[in-house]
Amino acid sequence: MFAVTTNGGKSWEVWRPNKEFIHENGLAHFTIERVAIDVDGTGTMDVQIHSTMMVELKTLRTEDYGKTWQPGRLV
């Protein structure tokens, strides 16, 4: 999971990849490999997806400091 605060820790938003999307090959395990967020709130997250058939890296994008993430491109 990924947690972010934009108010000094008074409140937190938690993003859980298993609830956001399901891999096309069925159940999968997700590992966050890298997160980079700029001062303007835009950023990327590299997520490694482990399914029974394969392992792939997906890049997700955010525009709200990591409160929400949208699928980007497959690497």
C-alpha positions in Angstrom: 0.0 0.0 0.0 1.0 3.6 -0.4 0.1 6.3 2.2 0.3 10.1 1.6 -0.4 13.2 3.7 -0.6 16.7 2.3 -1.3 18.5 5.6 1.6 17.6 7.9 0.2 14.2 9.0 -3.2 15.4 10.2 -4.9 13.1 7.8 -3.7 10.3 5.4 -4.9 8.8 2.1 -4.1 5.1 1.6 -3.9 3.5 -1.8 -4.1 -0.3 -2.0 -3.2 -1.6 -5.5 -5.0 -5.0 -5.0 -8.3 -3.0 -4.7 -7.6 -0.6 -7.5 -7.2 -3.0 -10.4 -7.0 -6.8 -11.1 -4.4 -8.2 -13.5 -5.8 -9.7 -16.7 -4.4 -13.1 -15.8 -6.4 -13.3 -12.6 -5.1 -12.8 -9.0 -1.8 -11.1 -8.6 0.5 -9.8 -6.0 1.8 -6.2 -6.3 5.1 -4.7 -5.1 5.8 -1.0 -5.2 9.3 -0.6 -6.7 9.7 3.2 -6.9 7.7 6.4 -6.3 8.6 9.8 -7.5 6.4 12.9 -6.9 7.2 16.4 -8.0 6.4 19.6 -6.0 3.4 20.2 -8.3 1.8 16.9 -7.2 2.5 15.0 -10.4 4.4 11.8 -10.3 4.9 8.1 -11.1 4.9 4.8 -9.3 6.5 1.7 -10.7 4.6 -1.4 -9.6 5.8 -5.0 -10.1 2.9 -7.3 -10.8 3.4 -11.0 -9.9 0.8 -13.3 -11.3 0.8 -17.1 -11.7 1.8 -16.7 -15.3 4.3 -13.8 -15.4 6.0 -10.8 -13.7 5.6 -7.4 -15.3 6.4 -3.8 -14.4 3.6 -1.2 -14.7 4.0 2.6 -14.3 1.2 4.4 -12.7 0.7 8.2 -12.7 -0.7 10.7 -10.2 -1.7 14.3 -10.4 -2.8 14.7 -6.7 0.4 13.9 -4.7 -0.3 10.2 -4.7 -3.9 10.2 -3.4 -5.0 8.4 -6.5 -3.1 6.6 -9.2 -4.0 5.9 -12.8 -2.5 3.2 -15.1 0.2 4.5 -17.3 2.3 2.5 -19.7 3.7 -1.0 -19.5 7.5 -1.0 -19.3 
